[in-house]
């Protein structure tokens, strides 16, 4: 899968961590070629929104953070933007320091952390979903500055509700700092959301969820994002968003995300998210208290597979939504997100059913 389309009889050459050539037909001579035996070769997936997996919670400590990243790498995620739910500011600052430390050292055996996404604390009480309501705050530039400082330059995205007093000013500050401003967990009407995008927000956090619904007289944030050309995150697990609703926005910019919690890969049971009890039953994660959806048990390979097999998107579109679009959102398109000469060798091998066979991150095959 290349930016120019599918190469049915394709080959890729590497030098260390970098792709040095892409072509079709007879490959250049190589003393140790790796034959993929008819599999699909896609660029490694980039998850913009994930909280944990494999029984590990990003917010629990540095070791669990690394283990959760490793879990998702086995499912094709070669770059991870670590998402933090709303918590006391001191706790969020501590978590940001863990993320910065892991991101600083670069690629790890478990995968590559590219920074942090703050899902809060400047969110709407009316649309808080599984965010802990006691820790939500009104937009405050000093608190934002404290969080950005703790992140040591690795805070890449912040989700906020632009309709809150001071929300648009925080969008300005984020854009000025080179941080992606995302609209989410918001009760904004169409005009209020559009104002956020006009000020420089470029991402809609888990489209349709945690916001006013799309309505023919008050189209809300989803329509505002589409009109503004912003990227819409989609949790494509057949639970958060109906396939028809995914198709409805697929003509715009879409990024597949997991929003996975520690329950991903672990099965049904009791878990926690942001200090709140979560019950997982038949793959659905919901707060024990009020039944609100609390993240997912999704992995990126499953999201891509469902995009093709359930939503009906071409595999080219599904691949772009899992790799190229997330890379573009983060400003990493010159380094990853596609199979092209000069980019990092982040690759996923899928079988005909689009299930993961092998994963390579920066030229290194993941343990099988």
N, C-alpha and C positions, 0 to 999 in steps of 0.2 A: 504494500500500500504506500504509494508515493504521492507527493503533492500534485503530480501530473495524472494520477489515476492508478489503476491496478496494472501491475506487470505480471502477466500470467506465468511467464517463465523467467522470473526475475532472480537477480543475485545482488549481494551487498558485500563490499570489501571493507575491512576495518584495519586500523592501525592503533592498537591500544584502545583508548576509550572513544575514538573518533571514527566516524564513517568516512572512508576515503573514496568510495565509488559506488554507484548504483546503476544497474543496467539490466538488459534482458538478453536471452540467448546464451551463448557459450561464455562462461565466466573466465576471468583471467586465471592463469595457472596459480595454484596454491598447494603447498606440500601437505597441508592439513585442512582440507575443506570440511565444513559442517553441512551436511545435507539435511534439509528440512522435510524431505519426503512428502511433498505436496501440501504442506501446511500453509496457513496464512501467516504472513509476517507483517505485523502492525507496529507502529511506533508505541513505545511504552506509555502507559496511561498516566495522567496527571490528575490527582484528586484535589480539588479546590476546597473541599468541605468534608472533614472526617474527624471523629472524636476518639476513635479507638477500634479495636478488633482483636479477635483471637483470644478473648478473655482479658485483654489489657486495655486500660483506660489512659489516654494521653495525659489526663490531669492528675494521675495518681503518683507520678514520680518519673525521673529520667529513665530508669530501667524499663518500666512499663511502656513509656513513650517509644523507646527503641524497639521493644518487642512487638508493639502494635504496628509499627512501620514495617517490620519484617513480615508480619502476617499478611499485610496488604500487598507487599511486593510479590509474594507467592501467587497473588491473584492478578498480577500484571501492572500494579502501580509502581512505577519507577521514580516518581517524584511526588512528594506529599506536602501539602500545605496543612499544617496542624491547626485544627480548629479548637478554640476554647469557648466553653459556654460561660454565661454570666456567673460571676462569683464575687466575693469581696475583693476590692481592688488590690489589697496587699497579696491576696492569694493569686490573683491573675498575674501580678508582677513576678511572683516567685515562679510560676509556670512559664512565663515568657523567658525568664533567665535560663531554664532548662532547654527550651526550644532553641534559643540563641546559641547555647553551647554546642548542641548537636549540629546545628546548621553550620556553625563556624568551621568545624573540622571536615566538612565536605562529605562526599559519598561514604556510606557505611555498609558493612556486610548486609544489614537489613534493608537498606534503601537510602534514598536521598531526601532529607528534609530541606525544603526550600524556604521555610519561614513559617510565620504564624498568621492565622486568621482569627480575629476577635469577633465572636458572635455576641456582641454586647460590650458594655452594660447599657448602652444608650438606646433602649428598645421600648416599644409601646406595651404598657400593661394590658391593653385590650387585646393584643395579638402576641402575648409572650409565649404561648405554646408550652414547651417543656422547659423554658428558661425559668429560673427561680425568681419569683416576683419580688422577694424581699431584697434582692441585690440589684434590681434595675435602678438606673440613675437618669436624671435629666442630663442632657448634653452639657458637658463642662470641659472647657478647653484645658484647664489645669490638670484634670484627671486624665484626659487624653494624652497630654504631654508626659505625665508620669508613666503611663502604659507604654508609650512609644520609647521612652528612655529605657525602661526595663527590657524592651525587646531588642535594644542595641542595633537597630537598623534592620531587624529581621521581621518586623510586623509588615506584612505585605498587603493585608486587606482588613477592613473593619466594617462590620454590618451595623447599621443604625437606622432609626426611624426619622426621616427627614422632616416630618410634620411637627415633631416636638420642638418646644422653644429652644432656639439656638442650634437646631439640627443642621440647618443649611450652612451655618458658620463652621460647624465641624467638618462638613463636606469640603468647604474651602480649605481648611487646615490640612486635611488628609491629602487632597490633591496637591497642595503646596509642598507637602513632605514626600511626594512620590508614592503614596500609599493608595491602593485601590479602595475607593469608597463604594460600599454596597448598600443597597436599599433592602431592608428586610425586617421581619417582625414589626410590621408597620400597619397602622390604621389609616394611612394616607389615602386620600382620594386621588383620582387621576391627576388633577392639576398639581396637587402637593407633591406627588411622586415625580411628576414631570419636572417640577422645579428642582428636585434633587439631582436628576440626571442633567438638567441644564447647567447646574453648578459644577458638574464634573464626575458624578457617580457613574460608573460604567458596568455595574454588576447588580443583578437581582438575585438575592439569596433564596434558595429553594423555591422557585416560582410556584405560585398558587398556594403555597403553605405559609402560614404565619403572616397573612395579609388579607386585605379586602378581596373578595372573590371577583372574578371577571363578570361584569353585568352589563347588559346592553345600554342602560342609561347612566351607569356610573362604572366605567370600565376598570378603574383602579390601577394598581401598580403594574400588573401584567401588561396591559395595553400601553401604559406609559413607557415601560421598558422597550417594548417592540417599536413604538414610535420614535424613541430616542436612539435606537440602534444599540442598546445595551445588551450585554450577554445575560441570558436567563439560565441559572442553574436548574437542573432537573434531577430529582431523586427518582430514577426510573426503576422502581421496584414493584410496580403494578399495585401498590398500596397508597403511596402518597399522591400519585397523579395517574389518572386514567390514560390509556394509550391514545385515545382520541384527543385529549387535552395536550398531550405531547406533540401530536401531529399538528395541532392548531398553531403552535409556536415554532415548529421546526423550520419554517421558512426564514426565521430570524437567526440570531446568534444563540446557540445552545451549548452549554457545557454540562456533560453528565457528571454527577457527583454522587457520593454514597451517603453522606451524613451518618456514617456508621458509628455505632457505639461499641463498647467492649463485647457485647453479645454476638457480634458478627462472627460466624464460624463456630459458635458454641451451643447453639440450640436454645430451646425454650427454657425459661427459668426466671429468677429474680435477679435484677442488676440495679445499678445506680447511675445517675447522670446528674452532675452538678449538685450533689447532695440530696437528690430526690429518688425515691424508690421507683424502679421501672419493672414492669412485668412483660415478659416476652412470651407470646402464645401464637403458634402457627406462623412464626417468623415476624409477627407484628410487635413492635416495641411501643408500649404505652405507659404513661405515668400511672402508678398504682392509685393515686388520689383521685384524679379526675378523668382518666382515660385518654388524655391528649397524646397524640403521637409524639414519641420521644426518640428522635433519630431513627435509624434503621439497622437492619442486619445485612445490608447489601454489600457486595464487593464490586469493583469496577468491571471485572470480566462479565459478571452477571448483568450489569447495567448495559454493557455493549451488546451482549447476546439478546437481551430483551428488546433493545432498540431495533434490532434487525428482525427478530422472530416474532415479537408481539406488536411493536409499534408499526413495523413495516418500513423503516428507513433503509435506504441503501447502505451497504457496509461502509462505503466511502464517507457518508454523513455521520454514521455512528463512530467511526474511527476519529474523524475530525473533532467531534464533540467530546471525545475522551482524551484527546491529546493536543491537537493543533490549536483549538480554541482556548483551552486552559493555559497553554503556553503563551498565547497572544495576550490574554488577560493579564498575566503576571509579567509581561515584558521579557519573556524568555524564549521567544520564537527564533532568535538567532543562535540558540544553544540546543534546543530540544523540541519535541512535539511533532517531528516528522522524520521520515526516512529520506535523508538528503545529504549530499556530500558536504562535509565540514561540520555537521551537527554531531552531538554526542550519540554514542551507540546505545540508546535505550530502546529495546526491542521486546516484543511479545510474540511468541509463536502459538497460534491457535489451530485446533483441528477443524474438521469440516463442520462440526456442531458449535464452533466458536468457543470451545473450552480450552483453557490454558494447558499447553504442553511444556513450554520452557519460557523463562524470562531472563533477559539480559539488561543489566543496568551499568551504563558507562563501560561497556566492553567486557563485563564480567558476568558469566552465567550464574544465576542464583542456584543454591543447592537444591537438588531434586529429591 
